[in-house]
């Protein structure tokens, strides 16, 4: 029995295919001004953000641009008008479109992308599912966030941690790679790292790490190869490198931060062939999984589709994710990176001229991305963030025991916003 996802959704909801269901759509709301991706002012105009606040905290939970919001509204209206008919008409094609747009952005194949609701869900699904043989362990770092550390704890496997640098501001790529390489053993099956550390703003040299792991793997049989898994949530939508450029096996990210996708969306990208090392954790609604249940068909190799959790989701948000990838592609990954980098450099340079401020994040572009972490002498980070808020600047405190003030320029911040942030921090 060949049961596609679309047919399964239809069967599961007990609906009948209604003639004209594909026409069950809503009008796209008109934009105030035409979108010109070559004009940063036009890019900013696509976001309905208040002009009363300088938005330097989009790395927490970002507002989507108008093309994404319009797609959410269109799908929501279709689902609200005739839920069953719209679901049947859209489910397969809409998810195929998201995978295709994601593949256009990330490179690689559409079929190697699984859907999740967040970075945390993606990390949990992947780390719970990677198969470990007796004696094998996971290597992660002391700098990773709760979601990685706790996902690995829940897995129950042996986990080892390595400290990649002692002081973020003086960290070097050579130091980071050397420390990680020294922690590898023949029993290391998973290397779990984060591309950009949200506690310090340090960007890891992932390609150099991947090359070191490849050298390590060369002397081992395939089942002992260390798999490089990268939490990319603070790089996706900022950095221009693709997973192939990085040389990783898996890339996990929410898409509602720097990518400015719909809230509650995320992805796992897996290298072709790497998915076979993963066991599904939750039932999927894929055709092969359902066919296995109905007809006893032997399960095939794991794919991204069978790792994607089944059930009924907030489909209007998931299906609108395609527009977020297209929005960034229209602007251009290299242009997004250059724009963000230019603003980061301006902020960093200005902060380093203020005697009371100590910048935690490295200045070198190869070791930093969009996040800038810093301290103000004799002032708790919470007090600095409150003072900035009083001046109309949105910033945050790092959610770790190691507390710093954190800001992040992005495609929604203008040069005037950067000037306002710098003025607000000067004595």
WOBELJO-V252422 format. One record per pair of residues at least 12 apart in sequence whose C-alpha atoms are under 6 Angstrom apart, sorted by sequence separation. I is the first residue (numbers start at 1). J is the second residue. D is the distance in Angstrom with one decimal. If there is no record, write none. Layout:
i = {I I}
j = {J J}
d = {D D}
//
This chain:
i = {164 254 361 395 253 360 253 360 164 359 252 358 251 358 47 251 357 46 142 250 357 46 139 141 142 228 229 232 233 250 286 356 137 138 139 140 141 142 228 229 230 231 232 233 237 249 356 137 139 141 227 229 231 237 249 284 381 284 381 276 284 285 276 283 284 120 124 128 275 280 282 283 275 375 374 373 374 177 373 373 372 372 190 191 194 371 189 190 191 192 193 194 195 210 371 188 191 196 370 207 206 207 28 26 138 26 136 137 138 140 26 136 137 138 139 140 25 136 140 24 262 261 24 261 21 21 18 22 21 15 340 10 6 6 240 240 239 238 119 119 106 118 118 131 117 118 130 131 117 118 130 117 129 116 129 115 116 129 115 129 114 114 113 113 112 112 202 201 200 203 202 203 202 201 201 200 114 113 114 169 112 169 115 169 62 114 62 61 64 64 59 62 58 59 199 101 98 101 94 76 75 72 72 72 71 68 68 68 5 5 4 3 37 57 56 57 53 54 55 56 53 54 57 56 57 56 56 54 44}
j = {176 266 373 407 266 373 267 374 179 374 268 374 268 375 65 269 375 65 161 269 376 66 159 161 162 248 249 252 253 270 306 376 158 159 160 161 162 163 249 250 251 252 253 254 258 270 377 159 161 163 249 251 253 259 271 306 404 308 405 301 309 310 302 309 310 147 151 155 302 307 309 310 303 404 404 404 405 209 405 406 406 407 226 227 230 407 226 227 228 229 230 231 232 247 408 226 229 234 408 246 246 247 70 74 188 77 187 188 189 191 78 188 189 190 191 192 78 189 193 78 317 321 86 324 85 86 85 89 89 84 410 88 91 92 333 334 337 337 253 254 242 254 264 277 264 265 277 278 265 266 278 266 278 266 279 266 267 280 267 281 267 268 268 269 269 270 361 361 361 367 367 368 368 371 372 373 304 304 305 360 304 361 308 362 256 308 257 257 260 261 257 260 257 258 398 322 322 325 319 316 316 316 317 320 320 320 323 324 286 287 287 287 331 394 394 395 392 393 394 395 393 394 407 407 408 408 409 417 412}
d = {4.8 3.9 5.6 5.2 5.7 5.3 5.6 5.0 5.7 4.3 4.5 5.6 5.7 5.2 4.6 5.1 5.6 5.0 5.7 5.6 4.6 5.0 5.9 4.7 5.9 5.2 6.0 5.8 4.5 4.5 5.8 5.6 5.0 4.8 4.9 4.9 4.7 5.3 5.2 4.7 4.8 4.9 5.2 5.7 4.9 5.9 5.2 5.9 5.8 5.8 5.9 5.9 6.0 4.2 5.1 5.3 5.7 5.8 5.2 5.6 4.7 4.5 5.0 6.0 4.0 5.5 5.1 5.2 5.7 4.9 5.5 5.7 5.6 5.7 5.6 5.9 5.3 5.7 5.5 4.5 5.7 5.4 5.1 5.9 5.4 6.0 4.2 4.8 4.9 5.0 5.2 4.5 5.3 5.5 4.6 5.7 6.0 5.6 5.4 4.5 5.8 5.9 5.6 4.7 5.8 5.5 4.6 5.2 6.0 5.8 6.0 5.8 5.8 4.7 4.8 4.7 4.7 5.9 5.9 5.4 5.4 5.7 6.0 5.0 5.1 5.8 5.9 5.2 5.9 5.8 5.3 5.5 5.5 4.8 5.2 5.7 5.6 5.4 4.7 4.3 5.3 4.5 5.9 5.9 4.7 5.5 5.8 5.8 4.2 4.7 4.2 5.0 5.0 4.7 4.6 6.0 5.3 5.9 4.7 5.9 5.5 5.1 5.7 4.6 5.9 5.5 5.9 5.1 5.6 4.5 5.6 4.6 5.1 5.0 5.6 5.6 4.6 5.5 5.8 5.1 5.3 5.3 5.3 4.5 5.9 5.1 5.0 5.3 4.8 5.5 4.9 5.7 6.0 5.8 5.5 5.4 4.3 5.9 5.6 5.3 4.8 5.0 5.6 5.4 5.1 5.8 5.3 6.0 5.2 5.5 4.5 4.6 4.8 5.9 5.4 5.4 4.7 4.6 5.3 5.7 5.6 5.9 6.0 5.2 5.8 4.8 5.5 5.7 5.2}
//
